[in-house]
């Protein structure tokens, strides 16, 4: 199960103001099947994934049992 924090929910609006459109399903896809995961700063995990449209996103999250709590996300250039 995936849970978006209040900050993560606001991040959709922030990115939209900068013409970066991404949906919750894309964020779930990044977390569910990342290209790479950097876990050197546990308990936070950093998942990276190149999407079908060519954009690469990083999702910062932490595992709490079966729950993946999305902290924030951002596009990589």
DSSP file (Angstrom, degrees, kcal/mol; ACC not computed):
  #  RESIDUE AA STRUCTURE BP1 BP2  ACC     N-H-->O    O-->H-N    N-H-->O    O-->H-N    TCO  KAPPA ALPHA  PHI   PSI    X-CA   Y-CA   Z-CA
    1    1 A X              0   0    0      0, 0.0    67,-2.8     0, 0.0     2,-0.4   0.000 360.0 360.0 360.0 145.0    0.0    0.0    0.0
    2    2 A X  E     -a   68   0A   0     65,-0.2     2,-0.4    67,-0.1    67,-0.2  -0.936 360.0-169.3-116.4 134.8    1.2    3.5   -0.8
    3    3 A X  E     -a   69   0A   0     65,-2.6    67,-3.3    -2,-0.4     2,-0.5  -0.987  11.2-148.8-123.9 129.8    0.5    6.6    1.4
    4    4 A X  E     -a   70   0A   0     -2,-0.4    67,-0.1    65,-0.2    65,-0.1  -0.870  17.5-135.7 -98.7 123.8    1.2   10.2    0.3
    5    5 A X     >  -     0   0    0     65,-2.1     4,-2.4    -2,-0.5     5,-0.2  -0.218  30.0-102.8 -66.8 167.3    2.2   12.6    3.1
    6    6 A X  H  > S+     0   0    0      1,-0.2     4,-2.0     2,-0.2     5,-0.2   0.899 125.1  52.2 -58.6 -40.7    0.6   16.0    3.1
    7    7 A X  H  > S+     0   0    0      1,-0.2     4,-1.6     2,-0.2    -1,-0.2   0.919 108.4  49.8 -63.2 -43.3    3.8   17.4    1.7
    8    8 A X  H  > S+     0   0    0     62,-0.4     4,-0.9     1,-0.2    -1,-0.2   0.898 108.8  52.8 -62.7 -40.1    3.9   14.9   -1.1
    9    9 A X  H >X S+     0   0    0     -4,-2.4     4,-0.6     1,-0.2     3,-0.5   0.889 109.6  48.6 -62.7 -38.1    0.3   15.8   -2.0
   10   10 A X  H >X S+     0   0    0     -4,-2.0     4,-2.0     1,-0.2     3,-0.5   0.803  99.0  69.3 -69.3 -28.3    1.2   19.5   -2.2
   11   11 A X  H 3X S+     0   0    0     -4,-1.6     4,-2.6     1,-0.2     5,-0.3   0.823  89.8  61.6 -62.5 -31.7    4.2   18.6   -4.4
   12   12 A X  H <X S+     0   0    0     -4,-0.9     4,-1.9    -3,-0.5    -1,-0.2   0.921 107.5  44.3 -58.3 -43.4    1.8   17.7   -7.2
   13   13 A X  H <X S+     0   0    0     -4,-0.6     4,-1.9    -3,-0.5    -2,-0.2   0.882 111.4  53.1 -69.5 -39.5    0.5   21.3   -7.2
   14   14 A X  H  X S+     0   0    0     -4,-2.0     4,-0.6     1,-0.2    -2,-0.2   0.940 112.7  43.7 -61.4 -47.7    4.0   22.8   -7.0
   15   15 A X  H ><>S+     0   0    0     -4,-2.6     5,-2.7     1,-0.2     3,-1.0   0.874 108.8  58.2 -66.5 -36.3    5.3   20.8  -10.0
   16   16 A X  H ><5S+     0   0    0     -4,-1.9     3,-1.9    -5,-0.3    -1,-0.2   0.879  99.8  57.7 -60.9 -37.8    2.1   21.5  -11.9
   17   17 A X  H 3<5S+     0   0    0     -4,-1.9    -1,-0.3     1,-0.3    -2,-0.2   0.733 107.4  49.0 -63.9 -20.9    2.8   25.3  -11.5
   18   18 A X  T <<5S-     0   0    0     -3,-1.0    -1,-0.3    -4,-0.6    -2,-0.2   0.091 123.8-106.7-104.1  20.5    6.1   24.6  -13.3
   19   19 A X  T < 5S+     0   0    0     -3,-1.9     2,-0.7     1,-0.2    -3,-0.2   0.780  78.3 134.2  59.3  31.9    4.4   22.6  -16.0
   20   20 A X      < -     0   0    0     -5,-2.7     2,-0.5    -8,-0.1    -1,-0.2  -0.925  36.8-168.1-110.2 105.8    5.6   19.3  -14.7
   21   21 A X        +     0   0    0     -2,-0.7     2,-0.3    -3,-0.1    -8,-0.1  -0.827  17.7 153.7-100.4 128.0    2.7   16.9  -14.8
   22   22 A X        -     0   0    0     -2,-0.5     2,-0.2   -10,-0.1    -6,-0.1  -0.985  27.3-141.0-149.5 144.1    2.9   13.6  -13.0
   23   23 A X    >>  -     0   0    0     -2,-0.3     4,-1.6     1,-0.1     3,-0.5  -0.610  27.8-110.1-105.4 165.8    0.2   11.4  -11.5
   24   24 A X  H 3> S+     0   0    0      1,-0.2     4,-2.5    -2,-0.2     5,-0.2   0.841 118.1  59.6 -60.0 -34.5    0.1    9.3   -8.4
   25   25 A X  H 3> S+     0   0    0      1,-0.2     4,-1.8     2,-0.2    -1,-0.2   0.857 103.3  51.9 -65.4 -33.6    0.1    6.1  -10.6
   26   26 A X  H <> S+     0   0    0     -3,-0.5     4,-2.2     2,-0.2    -1,-0.2   0.905 109.6  48.7 -66.7 -41.4    3.5    7.2  -12.0
   27   27 A X  H  X S+     0   0    0     -4,-1.6     4,-2.2     1,-0.2    -2,-0.2   0.907 110.9  50.6 -64.8 -41.6    4.9    7.7   -8.5
   28   28 A X  H  X S+     0   0    0     -4,-2.5     4,-2.4     1,-0.2    -1,-0.2   0.872 109.1  52.7 -62.8 -36.8    3.6    4.3   -7.5
   29   29 A X  H  X S+     0   0    0     -4,-1.8     4,-2.2     2,-0.2    -2,-0.2   0.907 107.7  50.7 -64.8 -43.1    5.3    2.8  -10.6
   30   30 A X  H  < S+     0   0    0     -4,-2.2    -2,-0.2     1,-0.2    -1,-0.2   0.932 115.8  41.6 -59.9 -46.7    8.6    4.4   -9.6
   31   31 A X  H  < S+     0   0    0     -4,-2.2     3,-0.5     1,-0.2    -2,-0.2   0.865 115.8  50.5 -69.8 -36.3    8.4    3.0   -6.1
   32   32 A X  H  < S+     0   0    0     -4,-2.4    -2,-0.2     1,-0.2    -1,-0.2   0.804 130.3  12.3 -74.9 -30.4    7.1   -0.4   -7.3
   33   33 A X  S  < S+     0   0    0     -4,-2.2    -1,-0.2    -5,-0.2    -2,-0.2  -0.426  81.4 178.5-146.3  66.3    9.8   -1.0  -10.0
   34   34 A X        -     0   0    0     -3,-0.5    15,-0.2     1,-0.1     3,-0.1  -0.308  32.5-139.3 -70.3 152.7   12.7    1.4   -9.6
   35   35 A X  S    S+     0   0    0     13,-2.9     2,-0.3     1,-0.3    14,-0.2   0.881  91.0   2.1 -71.9 -41.5   15.7    1.3  -11.9
   36   36 A X  E     -B   48   0A   0     12,-1.5    12,-2.7     2,-0.0     2,-0.4  -0.981  62.3-156.9-143.0 154.2   17.9    2.0   -8.8
   37   37 A X  E     -B   47   0A   0     -2,-0.3     2,-0.7    10,-0.2    10,-0.2  -0.985   5.9-159.7-133.6 123.4   17.3    2.4   -5.1
   38   38 A X  E     +B   46   0A   0      8,-2.6     8,-1.6    -2,-0.4     3,-0.2  -0.906  18.4 167.3-102.1 112.3   19.8    4.3   -2.9
   39   39 A X    >   +     0   0    0     -2,-0.7     3,-0.8     6,-0.2    -1,-0.1   0.024  38.0 114.9-114.6  27.5   19.3    3.3    0.7
   40   40 A X  T 3  S+     0   0    0      1,-0.3    -1,-0.2     6,-0.1     5,-0.1   0.699  76.6  53.0 -71.3 -17.6   22.5    4.8    2.2
   41   41 A X  T >  S-     0   0    0      3,-0.4     3,-1.8    -3,-0.2    -1,-0.3  -0.293  99.2-150.0-111.8  46.9   20.4    7.3    4.3
   42   42 A X  T <  S+     0   0    0     -3,-0.8     3,-0.1     1,-0.3    20,-0.1  -0.224  75.0  40.0 -52.1 143.8   18.1    4.8    6.0
   43   43 A X  T 3  S+     0   0    0     18,-0.1    20,-0.5    20,-0.1    -1,-0.3  -0.987 113.2  68.0 -86.4   0.6   15.3    4.9    7.0
   44   44 A X    <   -     0   0    0     -3,-1.8    -3,-0.4    18,-0.1     2,-0.4  -0.636  68.3-158.1 -84.6 139.6   14.7    7.0    3.8
   45   45 A X  E     - C   0  61A   0     16,-3.5    16,-2.4    -2,-0.3     2,-0.6  -0.899   5.6-151.7-114.7 144.7   14.9    5.3    0.5
   46   46 A X  E     -BC  38  60A   0     -8,-1.6    -8,-2.6    -2,-0.4     2,-0.4  -0.942  13.9-169.4-120.0 107.2   15.5    7.1   -2.9
   47   47 A X  E     -BC  37  59A   0     12,-2.6    12,-2.6    -2,-0.6     2,-0.4  -0.828   1.2-165.8-100.1 133.4   14.0    5.3   -5.9
   48   48 A X  E     +BC  36  58A   0    -12,-2.7   -13,-2.9    -2,-0.4   -12,-1.5  -0.944  12.4 167.3-118.7 139.8   14.9    6.4   -9.4
   49   49 A X  E     - C   0  57A   0      8,-1.9     8,-2.3    -2,-0.4     2,-0.6  -0.968  31.6-136.7-153.5 134.5   13.0    5.4  -12.6
   50   50 A X  E     - C   0  56A   0     -2,-0.3     6,-0.3     6,-0.2     5,-0.1  -0.832  32.4-142.6 -88.9 122.4   13.0    6.5  -16.2
   51   51 A X    >   -     0   0    0      4,-3.5     3,-2.1    -2,-0.6   -25,-0.0  -0.309  25.8-100.6 -82.2 167.8    9.4    6.7  -17.3
   52   52 A X  T 3  S+     0   0    0      1,-0.3    -1,-0.1     2,-0.1    -2,-0.0   0.775 121.3  59.9 -59.7 -28.2    8.1    5.8  -20.7
   53   53 A X  T 3  S-     0   0    0      2,-0.1    -1,-0.3     1,-0.1     3,-0.1   0.421 121.4-105.1 -83.7   3.7    7.9    9.5  -21.7
   54   54 A X  S <  S+     0   0    0     -3,-2.1     2,-0.2     1,-0.3    -2,-0.1   0.239  80.5 125.7  96.7 -13.7   11.7    9.8  -21.1
   55   55 A X        -     0   0    0     -5,-0.1    -4,-3.5    20,-0.0     2,-0.5  -0.545  49.3-145.7 -79.9 145.5   11.5   11.7  -17.9
   56   56 A X  E     -CD  50  76A   0     20,-0.6    20,-3.3    -6,-0.3     2,-0.3  -0.941  16.5-168.6-111.9 132.6   13.4   10.4  -14.8
   57   57 A X  E     -CD  49  75A   0     -8,-2.3    -8,-1.9    -2,-0.5     2,-0.4  -0.900  14.0-149.7-120.8 149.3   11.9   10.8  -11.4
   58   58 A X  E     -CD  48  74A   0     16,-2.8    16,-2.3    -2,-0.3     2,-0.5  -0.967  12.9-164.6-112.9 132.7   13.3   10.3   -7.9
   59   59 A X  E     -CD  47  73A   0    -12,-2.6   -12,-2.6    -2,-0.4     2,-0.6  -0.980   5.9-155.1-120.2 125.8   10.9    9.4   -5.1
   60   60 A X  E     +CD  46  72A   0     12,-2.8    11,-2.9    -2,-0.5    12,-1.5  -0.878  34.4 142.5-100.1 125.0   11.9    9.7   -1.5
   61   61 A X  E     -CD  45  70A   0    -16,-2.4   -16,-3.5    -2,-0.6     2,-0.3  -0.925  36.8-138.1-150.7 171.8   10.0    7.3    0.8
   62   62 A X  E     - D   0  69A   0      7,-1.8     7,-3.0    -2,-0.3     2,-0.4  -0.997  20.8-121.9-139.5 148.8   10.2    5.1    3.8
   63   63 A X  E     + D   0  68A   0    -20,-0.5     2,-0.3    -2,-0.3     5,-0.2  -0.725  23.4 178.7 -88.3 131.9    8.8    1.6    4.5
   64   64 A X  E >   - D   0  67A   0      3,-3.2     3,-1.7    -2,-0.4     2,-0.4  -0.776  67.7 -63.5-130.5  86.6    6.6    1.2    7.5
   65   65 A X  T 3  S-     0   0    0     -2,-0.3    -1,-0.1     1,-0.3     0, 0.0  -0.591 118.6 -15.9  68.9-126.9    5.6   -2.4    7.5
   66   66 A X  T 3  S+     0   0    0     -2,-0.4     2,-0.4    -3,-0.1    -1,-0.3   0.474 121.5  97.0 -84.4  -3.0    3.6   -3.0    4.3
   67   67 A X  E <   - D   0  64A   0     -3,-1.7    -3,-3.2   -65,-0.1     2,-0.7  -0.737  60.4-155.9 -93.9 131.8    3.1    0.7    3.8
   68   68 A X  E     -aD   2  63A   0    -67,-2.8   -65,-2.6    -2,-0.4     2,-0.7  -0.934  14.4-155.6-103.2 111.5    5.3    2.8    1.6
   69   69 A X  E     -aD   3  62A   0     -7,-3.0    -7,-1.8    -2,-0.7     2,-0.5  -0.800   7.3-144.6 -94.6 112.9    5.1    6.4    2.9
   70   70 A X  E     +aD   4  61A   0    -67,-3.3   -65,-2.1    -2,-0.7   -62,-0.4  -0.659  22.0 175.6 -80.5 121.4    5.9    8.9    0.1
   71   71 A X  E     -     0   0A   0    -11,-2.9     2,-0.3    -2,-0.5   -10,-0.2   0.895  60.9 -35.2 -90.5 -51.2    7.8   11.9    1.5
   72   72 A X  E     - D   0  60A   0    -12,-1.5   -12,-2.8   -64,-0.1    -1,-0.4  -0.954  51.6-157.7-161.3 173.3    8.6   13.8   -1.7
   73   73 A X  E     + D   0  59A   0     -2,-0.3     2,-0.3   -14,-0.2   -14,-0.2  -0.977  10.1 177.6-157.3 157.0    9.4   13.3   -5.4
   74   74 A X  E     - D   0  58A   0    -16,-2.3   -16,-2.8    -2,-0.3     2,-0.2  -0.989  31.7-102.4-161.1 154.0   11.1   15.4   -8.1
   75   75 A X  E     - D   0  57A   0     -2,-0.3     2,-0.4   -18,-0.2   -18,-0.3  -0.543  31.1-138.7 -79.3 148.2   12.2   15.2  -11.7
   76   76 A X  E       D   0  56A   0    -20,-3.3   -20,-0.6    -2,-0.2    -1,-0.0  -0.857 360.0 360.0-103.4 143.0   15.9   14.6  -12.5
   77   77 A X              0   0    0     -2,-0.4    -1,-0.1   -22,-0.1   -20,-0.1   0.440 360.0 360.0 -93.2 360.0   17.4   16.5  -15.3
